[in-house]
Amino acid sequence: MIRLDAHDYAKAEEPLREVTINTLFAQAVIHGHVPGEVYADDQHNPAVFYIVHPYGMSLLFGETERESFRHKLVEHLSNTISTRQKSEWLQVYPRSWDPLIRSMKGPDSAVQEKEDTRVNFAFDRSRYEQAVKKYGKCEYEIVPTTREIFRELEGVVTPKRFWRDSEQFAERSIGFTLLDGDEAASTSFAAFLENNQLEIGIETPEKFRGKGYAFHVCSALIDYCLEAGLEPVWSCRQGNEGSYYLAQKLGFIPTVSIPYYRLEA
């Protein structure tokens, strides 16, 4: 299991296209948009890849029968020599990796018994348009997410967790913020923007939840996607009920559900 240099990340490009689940976070790493990590079984002719996004998501994909890689992978996932410094949520492709990962789970293992489900959604424009008619227009002001808002936002899912800094966000991303008075009550933004696909991130401070703000601010970003010829993308843990049900309220349809493994540091 070899950590690749950034100039070798392109070797993962073609194999990643063969993965049929949402891979936008992995694309952001191999395209150099965020400082992630890419591992492979071989530096010159890799057939297995392990990509880690700094937000804490990782993707294992490729041939499952490379024994030398499997041995190093088990060592890395179990964190017996502290090769991982942060916790991760791991996805695997193809599903034939699942037995190996599940065999490592246990109360004393870094691969936790806790397992969630990652859900990929497909956007249905007609459902979205019906939802907008049903819930009406927002009476609060919605503004583009500025550099200043970027720097001030705090929370679990904020732009600063997906982009290097406010300058990169302003140049490469887009976001909208709903204002309640002079406070940023809800922000929807492009967590990933790759190959005409825009994956939506959403953060609403706890005191502003339950007011319908997230629906309206996400609608602003979806409208931007439709005008710009971008495909809006949504993925989340099924255990994140707020995100899971908001997606469907906005017209997204669950299409793929896969195991999501918790790896402790």
VENNORHU-V44835 format. One record per pair of residues at least 12 apart in sequence whose ideal C-beta (glycine too) atoms are under 8 Angstrom apart, sorted by the first residue. I is the first residue (numbers start at 1). J is the second residue. D is the distance in whole Angstrom. If there is no record, write none. Layout:
i:I j:J d:D
i:I j:J d:D
//
This chain:
i:1 j:39 d:5
i:1 j:40 d:8
i:1 j:41 d:7
i:1 j:50 d:7
i:1 j:69 d:6
i:1 j:72 d:3
i:1 j:73 d:6
i:1 j:75 d:8
i:1 j:76 d:6
i:2 j:39 d:6
i:2 j:40 d:6
i:2 j:41 d:7
i:2 j:42 d:7
i:2 j:43 d:5
i:3 j:37 d:6
i:3 j:38 d:7
i:3 j:39 d:5
i:4 j:38 d:5
i:4 j:39 d:7
i:4 j:40 d:6
i:4 j:43 d:7
i:4 j:46 d:8
i:6 j:32 d:6
i:8 j:38 d:8
i:8 j:40 d:8
i:8 j:43 d:7
i:9 j:29 d:7
i:9 j:30 d:4
i:9 j:31 d:8
i:9 j:32 d:7
i:9 j:38 d:5
i:10 j:30 d:7
i:11 j:40 d:7
i:11 j:46 d:6
i:12 j:26 d:8
i:12 j:30 d:5
i:12 j:38 d:6
i:12 j:40 d:7
i:12 j:46 d:7
i:12 j:49 d:5
i:12 j:51 d:7
i:13 j:30 d:6
i:15 j:46 d:8
i:15 j:47 d:8
i:15 j:49 d:6
i:15 j:61 d:7
i:15 j:62 d:6
i:16 j:30 d:7
i:16 j:49 d:7
i:16 j:61 d:7
i:19 j:59 d:8
i:19 j:61 d:5
i:19 j:93 d:5
i:20 j:93 d:7
i:20 j:256 d:8
i:21 j:91 d:7
i:21 j:93 d:6
i:21 j:118 d:8
i:21 j:120 d:6
i:21 j:256 d:6
i:21 j:258 d:6
i:22 j:120 d:5
i:22 j:199 d:7
i:22 j:233 d:7
i:22 j:235 d:5
i:22 j:256 d:8
i:23 j:59 d:6
i:24 j:191 d:8
i:24 j:192 d:4
i:24 j:194 d:5
i:24 j:197 d:6
i:24 j:199 d:5
i:24 j:233 d:6
i:25 j:53 d:4
i:25 j:55 d:7
i:25 j:57 d:5
i:25 j:59 d:7
i:25 j:191 d:8
i:25 j:192 d:6
i:25 j:199 d:8
i:26 j:51 d:4
i:26 j:53 d:7
i:26 j:59 d:5
i:27 j:192 d:7
i:27 j:194 d:4
i:27 j:195 d:7
i:28 j:53 d:7
i:28 j:162 d:8
i:28 j:192 d:5
i:28 j:194 d:6
i:29 j:51 d:5
i:29 j:52 d:7
i:29 j:53 d:6
i:30 j:51 d:7
i:31 j:194 d:7
i:33 j:163 d:8
i:33 j:168 d:8
i:33 j:172 d:7
i:33 j:194 d:8
i:34 j:53 d:6
i:34 j:54 d:6
i:34 j:162 d:7
i:34 j:163 d:7
i:34 j:164 d:7
i:35 j:54 d:6
i:35 j:164 d:7
i:36 j:51 d:7
i:36 j:52 d:5
i:36 j:53 d:5
i:36 j:54 d:6
i:37 j:51 d:7
i:37 j:52 d:4
i:38 j:50 d:7
i:38 j:51 d:5
i:38 j:52 d:8
i:39 j:51 d:8
i:39 j:52 d:8
i:39 j:76 d:8
i:41 j:62 d:7
i:41 j:63 d:8
i:41 j:66 d:5
i:41 j:68 d:7
i:41 j:69 d:4
i:46 j:62 d:8
i:47 j:62 d:5
i:47 j:63 d:4
i:47 j:66 d:7
i:48 j:60 d:8
i:48 j:61 d:7
i:48 j:62 d:4
i:48 j:63 d:5
i:48 j:64 d:8
i:48 j:66 d:6
i:48 j:69 d:5
i:49 j:61 d:6
i:49 j:62 d:5
i:50 j:73 d:7
i:50 j:76 d:8
i:52 j:88 d:7
i:54 j:161 d:8
i:55 j:161 d:5
i:55 j:162 d:6
i:56 j:86 d:6
i:56 j:87 d:6
i:56 j:88 d:5
i:56 j:89 d:6
i:57 j:88 d:7
i:57 j:89 d:6
i:57 j:91 d:7
i:58 j:88 d:5
i:58 j:89 d:7
i:58 j:90 d:5
i:58 j:91 d:7
i:58 j:263 d:8
i:59 j:90 d:8
i:59 j:91 d:5
i:59 j:92 d:8
i:59 j:93 d:7
i:60 j:73 d:7
i:60 j:90 d:6
i:60 j:91 d:7
i:60 j:92 d:5
i:60 j:93 d:7
i:60 j:97 d:6
i:61 j:92 d:7
i:61 j:93 d:4
i:61 j:94 d:8
i:64 j:94 d:7
i:64 j:96 d:5
i:64 j:97 d:6
i:64 j:100 d:8
i:70 j:100 d:7
i:73 j:100 d:8
i:74 j:100 d:7
i:74 j:104 d:6
i:77 j:90 d:8
i:77 j:101 d:7
i:77 j:104 d:6
i:77 j:110 d:7
i:77 j:111 d:6
i:77 j:263 d:6
i:78 j:104 d:6
i:78 j:109 d:6
i:78 j:110 d:5
i:78 j:111 d:7
i:79 j:110 d:4
i:79 j:263 d:8
i:79 j:264 d:7
i:79 j:265 d:7
i:84 j:110 d:7
i:84 j:263 d:7
i:84 j:265 d:6
i:85 j:265 d:6
i:86 j:265 d:5
i:87 j:262 d:7
i:87 j:263 d:6
i:87 j:264 d:5
i:87 j:265 d:5
i:88 j:262 d:8
i:88 j:263 d:4
i:89 j:116 d:7
i:89 j:118 d:8
i:89 j:237 d:7
i:89 j:260 d:5
i:89 j:261 d:7
i:89 j:262 d:6
i:89 j:263 d:8
i:90 j:260 d:7
i:90 j:261 d:4
i:90 j:262 d:8
i:90 j:263 d:6
i:91 j:118 d:6
i:91 j:258 d:6
i:91 j:259 d:8
i:91 j:260 d:6
i:91 j:261 d:8
i:92 j:258 d:8
i:92 j:259 d:7
i:92 j:261 d:8
i:93 j:258 d:8
i:95 j:258 d:8
i:98 j:259 d:6
i:101 j:259 d:8
i:101 j:261 d:5
i:105 j:261 d:8
i:110 j:263 d:6
i:110 j:264 d:5
i:110 j:265 d:8
i:111 j:261 d:6
i:111 j:262 d:8
i:111 j:263 d:6
i:112 j:261 d:8
i:112 j:262 d:4
i:112 j:263 d:7
i:112 j:264 d:6
i:114 j:262 d:5
i:115 j:259 d:6
i:115 j:260 d:7
i:115 j:261 d:6
i:115 j:262 d:7
i:116 j:237 d:5
i:116 j:238 d:6
i:116 j:239 d:5
i:116 j:259 d:8
i:116 j:260 d:4
i:116 j:262 d:7
i:117 j:237 d:7
i:117 j:238 d:4
i:117 j:239 d:7
i:117 j:257 d:5
i:117 j:258 d:7
i:117 j:259 d:7
i:117 j:260 d:6
i:118 j:235 d:6
i:118 j:236 d:8
i:118 j:237 d:6
i:118 j:238 d:8
i:118 j:257 d:7
i:118 j:258 d:5
i:118 j:259 d:8
i:118 j:260 d:4
i:119 j:235 d:7
i:119 j:236 d:6
i:119 j:237 d:7
i:119 j:238 d:5
i:119 j:244 d:7
i:119 j:254 d:5
i:119 j:256 d:7
i:119 j:257 d:5
i:120 j:235 d:5
i:120 j:254 d:8
i:120 j:255 d:6
i:120 j:256 d:4
i:120 j:257 d:8
i:120 j:258 d:8
i:121 j:233 d:8
i:121 j:234 d:4
i:121 j:235 d:7
i:121 j:247 d:5
i:121 j:248 d:8
i:121 j:252 d:4
i:121 j:253 d:6
i:121 j:254 d:6
i:121 j:255 d:6
i:122 j:252 d:7
i:122 j:253 d:5
i:122 j:255 d:5
i:123 j:222 d:8
i:123 j:231 d:7
i:123 j:232 d:5
i:123 j:233 d:7
i:123 j:234 d:7
i:123 j:251 d:7
i:123 j:252 d:6
i:123 j:253 d:8
i:124 j:251 d:5
i:124 j:252 d:7
i:124 j:253 d:5
i:125 j:226 d:7
i:125 j:251 d:7
i:126 j:251 d:8
i:127 j:251 d:4
i:127 j:253 d:7
i:128 j:222 d:6
i:128 j:250 d:6
i:128 j:251 d:3
i:129 j:251 d:8
i:130 j:251 d:7
i:131 j:215 d:8
i:131 j:249 d:6
i:131 j:250 d:6
i:131 j:251 d:5
i:132 j:219 d:6
i:135 j:212 d:7
i:135 j:215 d:6
i:135 j:216 d:8
i:138 j:178 d:7
i:138 j:213 d:8
i:138 j:216 d:4
i:138 j:217 d:8
i:138 j:219 d:8
i:140 j:178 d:5
i:140 j:179 d:6
i:140 j:180 d:6
i:140 j:185 d:7
i:140 j:213 d:7
i:140 j:216 d:7
i:141 j:178 d:7
i:141 j:179 d:5
i:142 j:176 d:5
i:142 j:177 d:7
i:142 j:178 d:5
i:142 j:179 d:7
i:142 j:216 d:7
i:142 j:217 d:6
i:142 j:220 d:5
i:143 j:176 d:7
i:143 j:177 d:6
i:143 j:179 d:6
i:144 j:174 d:7
i:144 j:175 d:7
i:144 j:176 d:6
i:144 j:177 d:8
i:145 j:159 d:7
i:145 j:169 d:8
i:145 j:174 d:8
i:145 j:175 d:3
i:145 j:176 d:6
i:145 j:177 d:5
i:145 j:187 d:6
i:145 j:189 d:6
i:146 j:170 d:8
i:147 j:166 d:4
i:147 j:167 d:7
i:147 j:169 d:7
i:147 j:170 d:6
i:148 j:166 d:8
i:149 j:175 d:8
i:149 j:177 d:5
i:149 j:184 d:6
i:149 j:187 d:7
i:150 j:163 d:8
i:150 j:166 d:4
i:150 j:169 d:5
i:150 j:170 d:8
i:150 j:175 d:8
i:151 j:166 d:6
i:152 j:184 d:7
i:153 j:184 d:6
i:153 j:187 d:6
i:153 j:203 d:7
i:155 j:203 d:4
i:155 j:205 d:7
i:156 j:203 d:7
i:157 j:191 d:8
i:157 j:201 d:5
i:157 j:202 d:6
i:157 j:203 d:5
i:158 j:187 d:7
i:158 j:201 d:8
i:158 j:203 d:5
i:159 j:173 d:7
i:159 j:175 d:6
i:159 j:187 d:7
i:159 j:189 d:5
i:159 j:191 d:8
i:159 j:201 d:7
i:162 j:189 d:8
i:162 j:191 d:5
i:162 j:192 d:7
i:162 j:201 d:6
i:169 j:189 d:8
i:172 j:193 d:6
i:173 j:189 d:6
i:173 j:190 d:4
i:173 j:193 d:6
i:174 j:189 d:7
i:174 j:190 d:5
i:174 j:193 d:8
i:174 j:198 d:8
i:174 j:221 d:7
i:174 j:224 d:6
i:175 j:187 d:6
i:175 j:188 d:6
i:175 j:189 d:3
i:175 j:190 d:7
i:175 j:221 d:7
i:176 j:188 d:5
i:176 j:189 d:7
i:176 j:217 d:5
i:176 j:220 d:4
i:176 j:221 d:5
i:176 j:224 d:7
i:177 j:217 d:7
i:178 j:213 d:5
i:178 j:216 d:6
i:178 j:217 d:4
i:180 j:208 d:6
i:180 j:213 d:7
i:183 j:208 d:8
i:184 j:205 d:8
i:185 j:204 d:7
i:185 j:205 d:7
i:185 j:208 d:4
i:185 j:211 d:8
i:185 j:213 d:5
i:186 j:202 d:7
i:186 j:203 d:7
i:186 j:204 d:4
i:186 j:205 d:8
i:186 j:208 d:6
i:186 j:213 d:4
i:186 j:214 d:5
i:186 j:216 d:8
i:186 j:217 d:5
i:187 j:202 d:7
i:187 j:203 d:5
i:187 j:204 d:8
i:187 j:217 d:7
i:188 j:200 d:6
i:188 j:201 d:7
i:188 j:202 d:5
i:188 j:214 d:7
i:188 j:217 d:4
i:188 j:218 d:5
i:188 j:220 d:7
i:188 j:221 d:4
i:189 j:201 d:5
i:189 j:202 d:8
i:189 j:221 d:7
i:190 j:221 d:7
i:192 j:233 d:8
i:193 j:230 d:8
i:196 j:229 d:7
i:196 j:230 d:6
i:196 j:231 d:6
i:197 j:230 d:7
i:197 j:231 d:5
i:197 j:233 d:5
i:198 j:221 d:8
i:198 j:225 d:5
i:198 j:230 d:5
i:198 j:231 d:7
i:198 j:232 d:6
i:198 j:233 d:6
i:199 j:233 d:4
i:199 j:234 d:7
i:199 j:235 d:7
i:200 j:218 d:6
i:200 j:221 d:6
i:200 j:222 d:8
i:200 j:232 d:6
i:200 j:233 d:7
i:200 j:234 d:6
i:202 j:214 d:5
i:202 j:217 d:7
i:202 j:218 d:6
i:202 j:243 d:7
i:202 j:246 d:7
i:209 j:242 d:7
i:214 j:242 d:8
i:214 j:246 d:6
i:215 j:246 d:7
i:215 j:249 d:6
i:215 j:250 d:7
i:218 j:246 d:7
i:218 j:250 d:6
i:219 j:250 d:7
i:222 j:250 d:7
i:232 j:252 d:8
i:234 j:247 d:5
i:234 j:250 d:8
i:234 j:252 d:5
i:237 j:260 d:6
i:238 j:257 d:7
//
